[in-house]
């Protein structure tokens, strides 16, 4: 959902947000059917445990947000990409749903109300590639929690000793509405010294086999890797308590070899307003 401040400002040649253009247009098409993704059910149970209202941070095109609204959950969405938010709004209108959307960066979060549960799905906190700015983002998230509220976020350890430092993959999918084919060629390089991943992505839209649109998205750096101890420290340094890491999208304790885990933490019931 976010880039560092240096990336956001002073670069007039590109949009000051990452999810744009063909990347945004192809996003839902390339992901396909997400209705059975395990995080959907895990976050729904987290809402049942910790309460409403809810904030979906990095809501994108509304994969979780719109599903939960349709279930009657009081939930808002925030993202820094106006293009992703426009797609979310269009999907909401098509489904006859009312949705409250905000265009903001996590590090500058300033919303009109606080929440019992804040969700940060899809490892979105890791898109903040500067650790100091990640700490600022955590402070803003905590400030938007009601006392006794919970912050629930997923994390990934992007590389471990023995893994390849560079990976390449390709995926494609057809958009049912018009038959356009979207192709994504992705190259990622990990730097063990900085714990940062750098990505070079080519997006194409093809009609009748011909490339009619093409964009290259280079993000350097793109993502910051976390191990479980680092993620837990991020929470604890922001003043959250009862912090724990869970195995993937379950309520079981995280295992030592988990590279996908979810971290939960509570804002103390007696904490003052830190906004």
Buried (B, 14 or more C-beta within 10 A) or exposed (E): BBBBBEBBEEEEEEEBBBBBBBBBBBBBBBBEEEEEBEBBEBBBEBBEEBBBBBBBBBBBBBBBBBBBBEEEBBBBBBBBBBBBBBBBBEBBEEEEBEBBBBEBBBBEBEBEEBBBBBBBBBBBBBBBBBEEBBBBBBBBBBBBBBBBBBBBBBBBBBBEEEEEEEBEEEEBBEBEEEEBBBBBBBBBBBBEEEBBBBBBBBBBBBEEEEEEBEBEBEBEBBBBBBBBEBBBBBBEEBBBEEBBBBBBBBEEEBEEEBBBBBBBBBBBEEBEEEE
